[in-house]
């Protein structure tokens, strides 16, 4: 059942593909927020760094669950 959700096509690509891309960019933005604050460029408040980290981890867990569901057929 979860594998069917992971294979749901959106614009010709499976959902797991899009979740993976969103997860990658989420991790990149999280690192960028931390780096900019570390360098003293307060473009985005530091409070967004932990929030983005939580969002990134949740997206990665969903992406991993989809991948395991496809591999283990559940």
C-alpha positions as CSV (number, residue, x, y, z in Angstrom):
1,X,0.0,0.0,0.0
2,X,2.8,2.5,0.9
3,X,4.6,1.3,-2.2
4,X,1.6,2.3,-4.3
5,X,1.7,5.8,-2.8
6,X,5.4,6.0,-3.5
7,X,4.8,5.1,-7.1
8,X,2.0,7.6,-7.6
9,X,2.8,9.4,-10.8
10,X,3.0,13.2,-10.8
11,X,3.9,14.8,-14.1
12,X,5.2,11.4,-15.3
13,X,7.6,10.8,-12.3
14,X,6.9,8.9,-9.1
15,X,6.2,10.7,-5.8
16,X,9.3,9.3,-4.2
17,X,11.4,11.2,-6.9
18,X,9.9,14.5,-5.9
19,X,10.1,13.8,-2.1
20,X,13.8,13.0,-2.6
21,X,14.5,16.3,-4.5
22,X,12.6,18.3,-1.9
23,X,14.5,16.6,0.9
24,X,17.8,17.4,-0.7
25,X,17.0,21.0,-1.1
26,X,15.6,21.1,2.4
27,X,19.0,19.9,3.8
28,X,20.8,22.4,1.6
29,X,18.7,25.3,2.9
30,X,19.2,24.1,6.5
31,X,23.0,24.0,6.1
32,X,22.9,27.4,4.4
33,X,20.9,29.0,7.2
34,X,23.4,27.6,9.8
35,X,26.4,28.7,7.7
36,X,25.1,32.3,7.1
37,X,24.3,32.7,10.8
38,X,27.7,31.3,11.7
39,X,29.4,33.9,9.4
40,X,27.3,36.7,11.0
41,X,25.0,37.4,8.1
42,X,21.6,37.5,9.8
43,X,19.5,37.4,6.6
44,X,17.3,34.7,8.1
45,X,16.8,34.5,11.9
46,X,18.6,31.6,13.6
47,X,15.3,30.2,14.9
48,X,14.6,28.9,11.4
49,X,17.7,26.6,11.4
50,X,16.3,24.1,13.9
51,X,12.9,24.3,12.3
52,X,14.3,23.5,8.9
53,X,16.4,20.7,10.5
54,X,13.2,19.1,11.8
55,X,11.4,19.5,8.5
56,X,14.4,18.0,6.7
57,X,14.6,15.0,9.0
58,X,10.8,14.3,8.6
59,X,11.1,14.5,4.8
60,X,14.1,12.1,4.9
61,X,12.1,9.7,7.0
62,X,9.2,9.8,4.6
63,X,11.5,9.3,1.6
64,X,13.2,6.4,3.4
65,X,9.9,4.8,4.3
66,X,8.8,5.0,0.6
67,X,12.1,3.5,-0.5
68,X,11.8,0.6,2.0
69,X,8.2,0.1,1.1
70,X,9.2,-0.4,-2.6
71,X,12.1,-2.7,-1.7
72,X,10.2,-4.8,0.9
73,X,6.9,-4.7,-0.9
74,X,4.6,-3.3,1.9
